[in-house]
Amino acid sequence: MSLRRRKKEFAGDQIFLGKITKPHALQGEVKFRPFGSDPFLLEHLQLVHVEDQDFDLQLEYIRGSEEVPILKFKGIDGREAAEEICGLVLWIEENRLPVLPEDEIYESDLLFSRVLNENGEELGTIQEILETGASDVLVVRNGAGNELLLPAIKDVILEIRKAEKTVVVRPLESEWDGVS
């Protein structure tokens, strides 16, 4: 399970879960596009905030698959009501996330973190995380515009200092090619 912050400017406590995309059927259900997260996490949260709006939505149920989740919110009872909430982005406070096992982290713990090599040299910041299948890839960019792609594996990520928003890495030799 992983989550992604949508914008760097947001203070560390907003985790964006995804966007309501379009109505589904006639009973008020909607299709949902998660932002790199397990949409079934919503079952444990129930109440979610709506970006740039002054209201919350309470989840009634979720069904479908991770690729095409279908949500039903309390009080959204019909296609017309479902159409009115399309395009809304849902978020929660970071402290409401379920606690993960010790060997797992959320993407939000990595995004926009400083990246240092094992000698303490700054390599840049993690600007995005690409989901590739075998392992995620961290996209690290520095001030000069150079980009370094790092697989999110234990051989590369040596330490994550969440409080400092810093990640210590040991890039594989091939990842240094072309980086200056």
Backbone hydrogen bonds in HBPLUS format (Angstrom, degrees):
<---DONOR---> <-ACCEPTOR-->    atom                        ^
c    i                          cat <-CA-CA->   ^        H-A-AA   ^      H-
h    n   atom  resd res      DA  || num        DHA   H-A  angle D-A-AA Bond
n    s   type  num  typ     dist DA aas  dist angle  dist       angle   num
A0014-GLN N   A0011-ALA O   3.39 MM   3  6.61 158.5  2.44 148.7 145.5     1
A0094-GLU N   A0013-ASP O   2.71 MM  81  4.67 143.7  1.84 118.8 128.3     2
A0015-ILE N   A0092-ILE O   2.89 MM  77  5.44 172.0  1.89 168.5 170.4     3
A0092-ILE N   A0015-ILE O   3.00 MM  77  5.44 150.9  2.08 143.7 151.5     4
A0017-LEU N   A0090-LEU O   2.79 MM  73  5.56 155.1  1.85 143.5 151.8     5
A0035-PHE N   A0017-LEU O   2.85 MM  18  5.56 164.3  1.87 127.4 130.1     6
A0090-LEU N   A0018-GLY O   2.86 MM  72  5.64 163.6  1.89 163.6 169.2     7
A0019-LYS N   A0033-ARG O   2.91 MM  14  5.22 155.4  1.97 137.3 141.0     8
A0033-ARG N   A0019-LYS O   2.79 MM  14  5.22 170.3  1.80 156.4 159.4     9
A0020-ILE N   A0088-LEU O   2.90 MM  68  5.50 165.0  1.92 163.4 166.0    10
A0087-GLY N   A0020-ILE O   2.67 MM  67  5.30 163.3  1.70 144.9 149.7    11
A0021-THR N   A0031-LYS O   2.87 MM  10  5.56 156.5  1.93 137.3 144.5    12
A0031-LYS N   A0022-LYS O   2.74 MM   9  5.41 168.8  1.75 168.6 172.3    13
A0024-HIS N   A0029-GLU O   2.82 MM   5  5.16 153.9  1.89 135.9 129.6    14
A0030-VAL N   A0071-LEU O   2.85 MM  41  5.32 154.1  1.92 149.9 158.4    15
A0071-LEU N   A0030-VAL O   2.82 MM  41  5.32 159.5  1.86 159.2 161.9    16
A0032-PHE N   A0069-PRO O   3.20 MM  37  5.67 148.0  2.30 155.7 154.4    17
A0041-LEU N   A0038-ASP O   3.00 MM   3  5.73 166.4  2.02 124.6 127.8    18
A0042-LEU N   A0039-PRO O   3.13 MM   3  5.94 161.8  2.16 119.3 123.2    19
A0043-GLU N   A0040-PHE O   3.19 MM   3  5.61 151.0  2.28 106.6 113.5    20
A0044-HIS N   A0041-LEU O   2.96 MM   3  5.64 145.6  2.08 118.8 126.9    21
A0045-LEU N   A0042-LEU O   3.06 MM   3  4.98 142.7  2.20  98.4 109.6    22
A0046-GLN N   A0042-LEU O   3.09 MM   4  6.05 167.0  2.11 163.4 161.7    23
A0047-LEU N   A0045-LEU O   2.62 MM   2  5.67 131.4  1.85 118.6 102.3    24
A0059-LEU N   A0046-GLN O   2.72 MM  13  4.86 172.4  1.73 141.3 143.6    25
A0048-VAL N   A0057-LEU O   2.90 MM   9  5.43 164.8  1.92 159.8 164.8    26
A0057-LEU N   A0048-VAL O   2.89 MM   9  5.43 160.9  1.93 156.1 162.5    27
A0049-HIS N   A0091-TRP O   2.87 MM  42  5.20 159.2  1.91 173.4 166.3    28
A0091-TRP N   A0049-HIS O   3.00 MM  42  5.20 155.3  2.06 133.8 139.8    29
A0053-GLN N   A0050-VAL O   3.35 MM   3  5.56 151.1  2.44 131.3 125.8    30
A0051-GLU N   A0089-VAL O   2.84 MM  38  5.42 172.2  1.85 163.3 165.7    31
A0074-LYS N   A0058-GLN O   2.86 MM  16  5.69 160.4  1.90 167.3 173.2    32
A0060-GLU N   A0072-LYS O   2.65 MM  12  5.38 160.4  1.69 149.7 152.4    33
A0061-TYR N   A0072-LYS O   3.16 MM  11  5.37 153.8  2.23 140.1 143.7    34
A0072-LYS N   A0061-TYR O   2.96 MM  11  5.37 147.9  2.06 164.9 160.2    35
A0063-ARG N   A0070-ILE O   2.91 MM   7  5.29 157.9  1.95 151.9 159.1    36
A0070-ILE N   A0063-ARG O   2.85 MM   7  5.29 168.1  1.87 151.2 150.0    37
A0065-SER N   A0068-VAL O   3.42 MM   3  5.12 157.9  2.47 106.7 106.8    38
A0076-ILE N   A0073-PHE O   3.21 MM   3  5.59 162.6  2.24 128.2 129.9    39
A0082-ALA N   A0078-GLY O   3.02 MM   4  6.27 153.6  2.09 149.7 158.1    40
A0083-GLU N   A0079-ARG O   2.84 MM   4  6.12 151.0  1.92 152.3 160.1    41
A0084-GLU N   A0080-GLU O   3.25 MM   4  6.55 143.1  2.40 140.4 149.2    42
A0085-ILE N   A0082-ALA O   3.21 MM   3  5.55 144.4  2.35 104.9 114.1    43
A0086-CYS N   A0083-GLU O   3.30 MM   3  5.31 158.9  2.35 102.1 108.4    44
A0088-LEU N   A0085-ILE O   3.27 MM   3  5.82 160.1  2.31 133.7 135.1    45
A0096-ARG N   A0093-GLU O   2.96 MM   3  5.61 164.0  1.99 120.8 126.0    46
A0097-LEU N   A0094-GLU O   3.11 MM   3  5.64 168.9  2.12 119.1 121.9    47
A0104-GLU N   A0101-PRO O   3.03 MM   3  5.57 164.9  2.05 126.7 127.6    48
A0109-ASP N   A0106-TYR O   2.92 MM   3  5.43 154.1  1.99 112.5 120.5    49
A0110-LEU N   A0107-GLU O   2.81 MM   3  5.30 151.8  1.89 114.8 123.9    50
A0111-LEU N   A0107-GLU O   2.95 MM   4  6.19 163.6  1.98 163.0 168.4    51
A0113-SER N   A0110-LEU O   2.98 MM   3  5.49 143.3  2.12 146.6 142.5    52
A0112-PHE N   A0126-ILE O   2.73 MM  14  4.89 154.5  1.79 148.6 151.7    53
A0126-ILE N   A0113-SER O   3.00 MM  13  5.60 152.5  2.08 150.9 158.5    54
A0114-ARG N   A0165-LYS O   2.85 MM  51  6.30 150.8  1.94 160.4 152.2    55
A0167-VAL N   A0114-ARG O   2.82 MM  53  6.18 152.2  1.90 157.0 166.2    56
A0115-VAL N   A0124-GLY O   2.78 MM   9  5.48 148.6  1.88 164.4 157.9    57
A0123-LEU N   A0115-VAL O   2.73 MM   8  5.47 175.0  1.73 158.7 160.5    58
A0116-LEU N   A0167-VAL O   2.88 MM  51  6.24 162.6  1.91 158.5 164.1    59
A0169-VAL N   A0116-LEU O   2.80 MM  53  6.21 159.6  1.84 160.9 167.8    60
A0117-ASN N   A0121-GLU O   2.86 MM   4  5.45 153.4  1.93 147.7 155.1    61
A0120-GLY N   A0117-ASN O   2.89 MM   3  5.38 165.4  1.91 122.9 125.6    62
A0125-THR N   A0141-ARG O   2.90 MM  16  5.59 157.2  1.95 146.0 145.9    63
A0141-ARG N   A0125-THR O   2.97 MM  16  5.59 155.9  2.02 155.0 153.2    64
A0127-GLN N   A0139-VAL O   2.77 MM  12  5.72 158.2  1.81 171.2 177.1    65
A0139-VAL N   A0128-GLU O   2.94 MM  11  5.30 170.3  1.95 161.7 158.5    66
A0130-LEU N   A0137-VAL O   2.81 MM   7  5.01 162.3  1.84 153.9 154.0    67
A0137-VAL N   A0130-LEU O   2.83 MM   7  5.01 156.6  1.88 144.3 152.0    68
A0152-ALA N   A0136-ASP O   2.78 MM  16  5.36 167.9  1.79 156.5 153.0    69
A0138-LEU N   A0150-LEU O   2.65 MM  12  4.98 164.5  1.67 159.2 155.7    70
A0150-LEU N   A0138-LEU O   2.90 MM  12  4.98 165.1  1.92 145.5 150.6    71
A0140-VAL N   A0148-LEU O   2.82 MM   8  4.99 174.2  1.82 160.5 160.0    72
A0148-LEU N   A0140-VAL O   2.71 MM   8  4.99 156.5  1.77 150.6 158.1    73
A0142-ASN N   A0146-ASN O   3.08 MM   4  5.59 150.7  2.17 146.8 155.3    74
A0145-GLY N   A0142-ASN O   2.98 MM   3  5.48 161.9  2.01 117.9 122.6    75
A0153-ILE N   A0151-PRO O   2.89 MM   2  5.58 132.4  2.12 105.9  91.4    76
A0156-VAL N   A0153-ILE O   3.05 MM   3  5.55 145.8  2.17 111.9 121.4    77
A0157-ILE N   A0153-ILE O   2.92 MM   4  6.08 175.4  1.92 168.6 168.7    78
A0170-ARG N   A0156-VAL O   2.72 MM  14  4.80 149.0  1.81 138.9 149.3    79
A0158-LEU N   A0168-VAL O   2.82 MM  10  5.51 143.0  1.96 143.1 153.8    80
A0159-GLU N   A0168-VAL O   3.22 MM   9  5.03 157.2  2.27 136.9 136.6    81
A0168-VAL N   A0159-GLU O   2.85 MM   9  5.03 166.7  1.86 148.3 152.9    82
A0161-ARG N   A0166-THR O   2.80 MM   5  5.15 167.7  1.82 168.0 169.0    83
A0164-GLU N   A0161-ARG O   3.10 MM   3  5.48 130.8  2.35 107.6 120.1    84
A0165-LYS N   A0161-ARG O   2.95 MM   4  5.92 114.8  2.39 144.6 162.4    85
A0166-THR N   A0161-ARG O   3.19 MM   5  5.15 165.9  2.21 135.1 139.2    86
A0165-LYS N   A0162-LYS O   3.12 MM   3  4.91 149.8  2.22  98.3 107.5    87
A0175-GLU N   A0172-LEU O   2.95 MM   3  5.50 143.1  2.09 117.4 127.8    88
A0176-TRP N   A0173-GLU O   3.12 MM   3  5.66 157.9  2.17 115.1 121.4    89
A0177-ASP N   A0174-SER O   3.39 MM   3  5.66 155.3  2.46 103.6 110.1    90
A0179-VAL N   A0176-TRP O   3.09 MM   3  5.44 166.8  2.11 132.4 132.2    91
